[in-house]
Amino acid sequence: MNILAALPRRTDLPLPIVGLAVLAAACSPASHPADVLILGGSVLDGTGAEAVMADVALVGDRISFVADAAATDVEALDTVDATGLVVTPGFIDVHSHAELGADHGRDARAFLFQGITSVAVGVDGGGANPARQLGAWARDGIGTNAFMFVGHNWVRRQVMGMADRAPTDDELDQMRELVRQGMEEGAYGLSSGLFYLPGNYAETDEVVALNRIAAEYPGAIYDTHDRDLGAAYPPFGYLKSIAEGIRIGEEAGTKVVFSHFNAQGAHNYGRAREGAALIEEARARGVEVAGAHHSYTATQSNLRSYTVPGWAVDGGDTAMVRRFDDPDSLALIDAQTREMLAIRGGAERLLLADPRPSLNGKTLQQVADEWGIDAPAAARRILREGNASVMNLGLYDVENIRYLARLEWMMTCTDGRDPGPTRPVTHPRAFGSFTKKIRDLVLDEELIALPHAVRSMTGLAADFLGWTDRGYLREGYVADVAVLDLTELRDMATYENPHQYSQGTAHVLVNGRFAIRNGEATTALAGRALVRGGGVFDGPH
Ligand SMILES: [Zn+2]
């Protein structure tokens, strides 16, 4: 019998539920070659344990072996020398805006070069039509694994448009139905962006009611971009906002993840520990709450949210522009825009990352100066043509970041939107969040240990997501693997020149296939569309 022909090959593995006992028997190390053998690396398994020297063998899309290959006669069709390198589980980005559906973003290279092999999308309340999204990824191919949330902002807009009011009973029922549909289609839970519109128009109870639908599905997660990270207008309150997010999860009965968790604004420098204390109190009483962060001090969002009060957008953008043209409304909007800009450190702190060439790379103040008008007027002139992507420089504080990085429940995220060629200036976080965290906080500052940082990027996230076969380097687990050269590892993207892949990522395997090999991207689109629980999307249910 030809033993190789009997092996599970990557092309015919019945996924996602491979009988592990069968697989383990088929992969008994001495009996046949593995597909890939990663030799002599320093292995961090994702648990937070210290590294051990070990070889990692892969068969098809699974890890078949983590131990000493020489002692057990493991051979392989393909061998990678990892001497002097660190081998980790592929990193999990629990909050991204990866543009996997666009030609420029499908291969997800900005993420892969950070060692990321799985990304969450549909966050901040934006997740729409899970089955369509998952189906498109499955059909067209994607560079990383990806999974999604169904978004409260999307659901509310579908049913109520941009109305600044509470839903009727009938409208709430329609929203519930959309959440249910999203969960049926494989969403990981409900995401909300109560800072954004129309989410901001919702009272807490509305979100609890919708999250209760998500809670009917085991393991559901409530992903919150909370109402007031510290720089909201009108102010809701930084701590009140965190308490609201916890309450929405606790009352509905879901887990909660605070995305890009931090305290915004100069007046909140040093205050992240107060918000973290609320989360720790909730964890102590049994609520499964976690956070995710990155280590950049700039945010990226949209100009309307940063400069126009919510009431002025009631009814949508056309209604907003009508208010710009009404002298009484305009006077109030203008005064409030000035207050909003002050909270954000001024118009010179708002750096436009918009595709429009006349805006990209300029601060709002520069644009205003060019046009010979003041900043609030410049913001309105831009918004008349459509909302614009913008960064807010210096909104986060490095001391807060350092504090958060030490917490044992803090995962890592990029919050990144990988830009197309029309955005020469954009937030570098899409290219460097994970590598920057390791470079700055582990290697340069020695603030946190490497196993702790790697755990925040792997096993911690996998456990939170309810995955049972990804996120760790263990026999039988899916072969999402990163091999890093710590002497070279660094983020290269800057605010001025963001289109720079991270360096030091020697190899990345996604579902057992090389996505990066010897520091070069392959053409593999090896990612899979994942449904809640970690299974692979196999069509609408
Ligand atoms: Zn967000």
Residues whose N, C-alpha, C, O or C-beta is under 5 A from the ligand:
A	BS01	ZN	D124 H225
